[in-house]
Amino acid sequence: VYSLEGRQHRDRVVQALDEIVSVVEPKLPPLSSRPAAQRVAWFEHELVSQRPLISRTAILSAETFDIIRSLWVVADLRKRRGARSVTSFILAGTESADDILSLFALARTCGAFDAGPAQIVPLLESTSALDNGVAICAEALASAPFRAHVAALGDVWEIMLGYSDGTKVAGIVSAAWSIYRAQAAIAGLGAEHGVAVRFFHGRGGSVGRGAADAR
């Protein structure tokens, strides 16, 4: 039996959520531009709210509708084939806990978790994401709804560590060292929170893509 994964880039996810929130909260600024405390409060409320954040009749841009439609398809597949049919959602370009919670909010409102929880997998790949990885993960786990989601997954959280972007910018040795430090720090954070962190190393396929020779 094989399981599928969904994958999307944080820029598209954040943009889509901003557009959707602007429909239900038209008098407020875009979610991503609100002060940090307001964003935290919004996620804490919305991630346990029963209100429909989006309806199938909403008029959205083609880019946002493409993301929403893909999540609806996943929700339908998991409903028909079971939760194991799609077990993870990878978020490329993750740079903050808000990015993680944005995907969580979109997937939730689209019914992607109705058949059971699935991993929200941040892909930490840039130099800044790796350097700030433990802070990003700590902030995500500080969100009570997200922590409850991880608990529903048996207190296991999958995190992807990427090599391409960091290697291209910082070089092979520096990128490898950043990944090592990020992995050690995040594993320690997980232990503090009672979470087993499962790392997925996405090395890419070639030196040209930034992965470097594994030997």
C-alpha positions in Angstrom: 0.0 0.0 0.0 1.4 3.4 -1.0 0.7 6.8 0.5 0.7 10.0 -1.4 1.9 13.5 -0.2 0.8 17.0 -1.1 3.3 19.7 -1.7 2.9 23.5 -2.0 5.1 26.5 -1.6 4.6 28.9 1.3 4.4 32.0 -0.9 1.3 30.6 -2.6 -0.2 29.3 0.7 0.2 32.7 2.5 -1.2 34.6 -0.5 -4.2 32.2 -0.8 -5.0 32.6 2.9 -4.7 36.4 2.7 -7.2 36.4 -0.1 -9.6 34.1 1.6 -9.4 36.0 4.9 -10.0 39.3 3.1 -13.4 37.9 1.9 -14.6 37.1 5.4 -12.8 40.0 7.1 -13.0 42.7 4.4 -12.4 45.7 6.8 -9.2 44.4 8.2 -5.7 44.4 6.7 -4.3 41.2 5.1 -3.6 38.6 7.7 0.1 38.3 6.9 0.6 42.1 7.4 -1.0 42.2 10.8 1.1 42.6 14.0 2.4 39.3 15.3 0.1 39.3 18.3 -2.9 39.7 16.1 -1.8 36.9 13.8 -1.3 34.6 16.8 -4.7 35.4 18.1 -6.3 34.8 14.7 -4.8 31.4 14.3 -5.6 30.4 17.9 -9.2 31.3 17.2 -9.6 30.1 13.7 -8.0 26.7 14.2 -10.7 25.7 16.6 -13.5 27.6 15.1 -16.5 25.9 13.5 -17.2 28.8 11.1 -16.7 28.0 7.4 -13.7 30.0 6.4 -14.5 29.4 2.7 -17.4 28.2 0.7 -17.4 26.4 -2.6 -19.3 29.4 -4.1 -16.6 31.9 -3.2 -15.2 34.0 -6.0 -11.4 33.6 -5.8 -8.4 34.2 -8.1 -7.3 31.4 -10.3 -4.1 30.9 -8.2 -6.0 30.6 -4.9 -8.7 28.4 -6.3 -6.0 26.1 -7.7 -4.7 25.5 -4.1 -8.2 25.2 -2.6 -9.3 22.8 -5.3 -6.2 20.6 -4.8 -7.0 20.4 -1.0 -10.7 19.5 -1.8 -9.4 16.7 -4.0 -7.2 15.4 -1.2 -10.1 15.6 1.2 -12.3 13.6 -1.2 -9.5 11.0 -1.8 -8.9 10.5 2.0 -12.7 10.2 2.5 -13.0 7.5 -0.2 -9.7 5.7 0.2 -8.9 6.3 3.9 -6.5 8.5 5.8 -3.5 6.5 4.7 -4.0 7.5 1.1 -2.5 10.9 1.7 -0.4 11.2 4.9 1.6 14.4 4.6 1.6 17.9 3.3 5.0 19.3 2.5 5.4 23.1 2.7 8.3 24.2 0.6 10.1 27.5 1.4 9.0 27.5 5.1 10.4 30.5 6.9 8.1 31.0 9.9 5.6 29.3 12.1 2.9 31.4 10.4 3.6 29.6 7.2 3.0 26.2 8.9 -0.2 27.4 10.5 -1.4 28.9 7.3 -1.2 25.6 5.5 -2.8 23.9 8.6 -5.7 26.4 8.4 -6.3 26.0 4.7 -6.1 22.2 4.8 -8.5 22.1 7.8 -11.1 24.4 6.3 -11.0 22.3 3.1 -11.8 19.1 5.0 -8.4 17.5 4.4 -8.3 16.3 8.0 -11.9 15.0 8.2 -10.7 11.5 7.6 -8.0 11.8 10.2 -4.9 13.9 10.9 -2.0 14.2 8.5 1.5 15.5 8.8 2.2 19.2 8.1 5.8 19.0 7.1 7.8 22.2 7.0 10.7 22.1 4.5 13.6 24.0 6.0 16.0 24.6 3.3 17.3 28.2 3.1 20.1 29.4 5.3 17.7 31.6 7.3 15.2 28.8 7.7 17.8 26.4 9.0 19.4 28.9 11.3 15.9 29.8 12.7 14.5 26.3 12.5 14.3 25.6 16.2 12.5 29.0 16.8 10.1 28.3 13.9 9.2 24.8 15.3 9.0 26.1 18.9 6.5 28.8 17.8 4.4 26.3 15.9 4.3 23.9 18.9 3.3 26.8 21.1 0.0 27.0 19.2 -2.4 24.9 21.2 -4.4 23.7 18.1 -1.3 22.7 16.2 0.1 20.9 19.2 -3.2 19.0 19.6 -2.9 18.1 15.9 0.6 16.7 16.5 -0.7 14.8 19.5 -3.4 13.2 17.3 -0.5 11.9 15.1 0.9 10.0 18.1 3.2 12.9 19.1 5.3 12.4 16.0 6.1 15.4 13.8 7.9 15.1 10.5 10.2 17.8 9.3 12.0 18.0 6.0 15.6 19.3 5.8 16.6 20.5 2.3 20.1 20.8 0.9 19.6 22.6 -2.4 19.0 26.2 -1.4 21.6 26.3 1.4 24.2 24.6 -0.7 23.8 27.0 -3.6 24.1 30.1 -1.3 26.5 29.0 1.5 28.4 26.1 0.0 28.4 22.4 0.7 30.3 22.4 4.0 28.5 25.4 5.5 25.1 24.0 4.4 25.8 20.6 5.9 26.8 22.2 9.2 23.6 24.3 9.3 21.5 21.2 8.7 23.4 19.3 11.4 22.8 22.1 13.9 19.2 22.5 13.0 18.5 18.8 13.3 20.1 18.6 16.7 18.4 21.7 18.0 14.9 20.7 16.7 15.3 17.1 18.1 16.1 18.6 21.5 13.1 20.9 21.2 10.9 17.9 20.4 12.1 16.0 23.4 11.2 19.0 25.7 7.7 18.9 24.3 7.2 15.2 24.3 7.3 15.1 20.5 9.3 12.6 18.5 10.7 14.4 15.5 11.0 12.4 12.3 13.5 14.0 9.9 13.2 13.6 6.1 16.4 14.6 4.3 15.6 15.9 0.8 18.9 15.9 -0.9 17.8 16.5 -4.4 19.1 14.5 -7.3 22.4 16.0 -8.5 25.3 18.4 -7.8 23.7 20.8 -10.2 20.6 21.0 -8.1 22.7 21.8 -5.0 22.6 18.4 -3.4 26.4 17.7 -3.8 28.0 14.3 -3.7 27.0 12.3 -0.7 30.4 10.6 -0.4 
